[in-house]
Amino acid sequence: MNKKVIFVLKGIGLVLILFVALFPLFWMFITSGKTMTELLKIPVTLWPEDFTFQSYYEVWVQKPFPQYIANSLKIAVVATVLGMIVSSMAAYGFAKFRFPFKRGILMFVLVAQMFPSTSIIIPLFSTYRSYGLYDTHVGLMLLYTTISLAFSVWMMYGYFRGVPKELEEAARIDGCGALKSFIHVILPISKPGIAAVGVYAFMCAWNEYLYSLILLTSEQNYTISIGLSRFITEFGTYWNQMGAASIIVTIPTLVIFILLGKNLIEGLTAGAVKG
């Protein structure tokens, strides 16, 4: 087949994939610019008759949505940092040290994450009530740290296995112990893998809904996932406000992918190949 034809077909395929990926975001945006009267019209209008940012004002000023975002940011950032620390140290231990049942423990880390969330809700609720973690951000921080831990450990495990042994041997000759070698030698050259783990952990914490719904009751502690669900009421669904809120919630994740996109791709591919 002619190379030009193949090039054109690839271009068309990429455009179609891009359209499918971006259309939901586009639909949220045009929905946020409509009034509720226009949203209920039949037939549905593709573009707002009179685009307005009123829904953004209502979400940001008239509702406690900034508080929800602040809560989610605080919880997600702390959970991400803890997750990166724990997963990096655990993966380094699995990759570089020998100890009994290492392979079995490594498999157990993965298997433990395969149980559905609903199967642990009741014991988790009871435990949190007993230890005073119910309806607290600290409780969610600890919980969200574990959500992404299995994937993070396995990805960093594959990444650390690919680090040349000569680097560690040279560090030990210079007098570095295992911990010092890990901090000053291994971590600096593992930034792509750590970035990938950080983005994944942040996304898991940022988007989580079920646990926050069960474990939070005070409105001042709500996260954005609960805040978004509050636009669905017994009187109807405020689609324009939900669209505006969804656009606002998407901005932090877009910024992260723009800033760390290159490191994310390098970390994911390196972890997959080296594992």
N, C-alpha and C positions, 0 to 999 in steps of 0.2 A: 504494500500500500504506500502511496505517495507520502513523503514526510510532511508536506504541507497539510495534507488531509488529516494526518494523525495529530499534528499540532493544533489544528482547528477543533478537532473532536475533544482533545484534552482541555482546550480553552472553554468549550461549551460545557463540558463536565464540571470544571472548576466553578464556572459561573452558576450552574444549577446547585452545586453543593453550597456555595456561598449564599445563594438566595434562600435555600432551605434553612441554613443556620441563622441568618439574620432576619428572616421574616417575622418570627415571634417578637423580636426586639422592636422592629418597625411597627408591628401591630399594637404593641403596648404603648408606643409613643403617640400614635395617632388616636388611640383610645383615650389617653390622658388629656388630649387637647379638645375632646368633645364634651358637651354638656350632657346631663342625664337624659334630657328630652330627646336629643339627637341620637343617643345610644339606643333608645327604645323604638326608634323609627323603623318601619319596614317599607321598602327594602333598606338594607344596611348601606350606609354611605362609606366609600373607601377612604375619602379624605374629609376632615371636618369642614362643615360649611363656614364656620367662623372659629378658627383655631384660638384657643384661650389657655392661659396658664393658671386659671383659677384653681384647678384641682391641685396644683403644686403648692399654691398658697394655703389651701385648706389643709393639706397633709402636713406641711412644714410649720405652720403658724397656729392653726386651730386645733391640731391634735398633737399629742406628746411623741410624735415620731422621732424628733431629734434625740430624745431620751432613749428610745428603743435602739437607735443606731449606736449611741454612746455605750449602752450596755453590751450590745453584740460585739462592738469593737474591743472593749475591755476583755470580755470573756474569750473571744477568738484569738487575740494577740497573746494573752497569757497561756492559753491552751496550746497555741502553736509553738511558743518558745519552750514550754515544758516538753511537748512532744518531740521537738527536734533534739533537745538535750538527751532525753531518755532513749529515743530510737537510735541516735548516733552512738551512744556509749554501749548500748546493748548489741547493736550490729557489729561494732568493732570487736567486742568480746567474742561474738560468735565467729567472726571472720578470722581472727588472729590468734585465738587461744584454743588449746585442747583441754577438754574436760569430759567426764563421763556423761553419756546420754545427750550430747550436744545436738545431734541431728534430731532426736526425738523431741527435745525441748523446743527447738526451732520450728518443728512441724506443729507442735502444740500451740505455739503463739499464733499460727495461722488458723488452725482449726477452731481455737477459742473465739475467733472473730466471725465464724460462720453461723453462729446461732442467731436467730432473728431477734430484733430489739424487743419485740413484744414478750418474749419468753422470760426476760429478766426484769420487766417493769415492776412486778409486785415485790420481789425480794429487794430490788433497788429502792423502791419507795419506802419499804420498812426500814432498811438500813439507814437511809438518809434522815428519816424521822428520828431514829434512835440516836444518831450522832450529831443532830443539830444542823445538818446540811440541807435540809428541805427549805425551799424558797430562798436560796442564797446563790450568789454568783460564784462563790468558792466551790460549791458542790458541782455546778455546771463546768467550771474550769477543769476540775479533776476528772470529771466524766468525759468531757470532750477530748482531753488529752489521750484517753485510751481508745477513742473511736477509730482514729487513724493509725494507731500504733503498729498493728500487724503489717499493713502495707509499707509503712515507713521503715520498719526494721528490716523487712525483706529487701526493699530497694537499696537501703544503705549497706546491707550485708553484701549484696552483689557488687556494689560500688567499691567497698573496702577490700573485697577479695582481689580486685583488679589493681590495687595499689602495689607497686613494686616493693618486694621485701628489702631490696637494697637501701631504700630510703630509711626504713626503720632500723636496719642494721647500722647505717651510718650515724643515725641519731643516738643509738645506744653506745656506739664507740665514743661519741662526744659526751657521754655521761647522762643522757636522758633516760629516765625510767619510762615505763609503759604509759603512764598518765601524761607525763610531760611530752613524750613523743606524739601521743594522740592529739594533744592540744596545739603544739607548735609545728608539727610536721604534717600529720594526716588531715586535720581539719582545713588548713589553708588551701590544700590542693583538692579538697572535696566540696568546694563551694557550689558547683552545679547540682550535685546530688542533694546537698542540704537545702538549696533553694527549691528544688522540686518537692522535697518532703515538706518544707514550710508552706508552699502554695497549696499542696494537697491537704495538709492539716488545717490551714486557715479556711479553706473552702468547706471542709467537713463541719467545722465549728460554726461558720457563718450561716450555712444553709440548714442546719439541724432544726427539726421542728418537734418531733414526738417527745423527746426527753424534756425539752423546755416546757412543753404544754403540760406535762404531768408533774414536773418538779417546781414550777413557779406558779404562785397564786397572786402575788402583789403586783399591781400595775406598774409601779415604779421599777420593778425588776424585770419586766418583760423584754424579750429580745425582738428583733425585727421579724422573725418568722411568725411569732404570735401577733405582732403588730399588724402584719399583712392580713392575717386571718380575721381581724376585727372589722375589716371592711365588708364582711359578709354578716349581715344582721337578719333578724326576723322580719324586718320590713323590706328587705331587698339587698342586692349587692351593688355597691358603689364602684362600678367598673372604672370610671375615670380616675377616681382617687387611688384605686388599687393599681392602675396603670402608672400613675405618677409615682407612687411609692415604689413600685417595682423598678422603674427607671433609676430612681435615687439609690436603691439598694444595689443595683448592678454596677454603679460607678466605681466603688472601691475594688471590686474584682477585676474590672477592666483595667484600672490603673496598675494593679499588681501584675496582670499578665503583660501589659505593655512594658513595665519596668524589668520584669524578671522572665520574660518570654524566652529569650535566648538561653538563659541558664536552666530554665525549666525543661526545654527540649533536650539540651545536652545531658542533664541529670537523668531524665527518664530513659533516653537511649543508652547512656553509659551503664546505668544500673541494670537494664535488661540484657545488654550484651555481655557485661562482665559477670553477671550472676551465673 
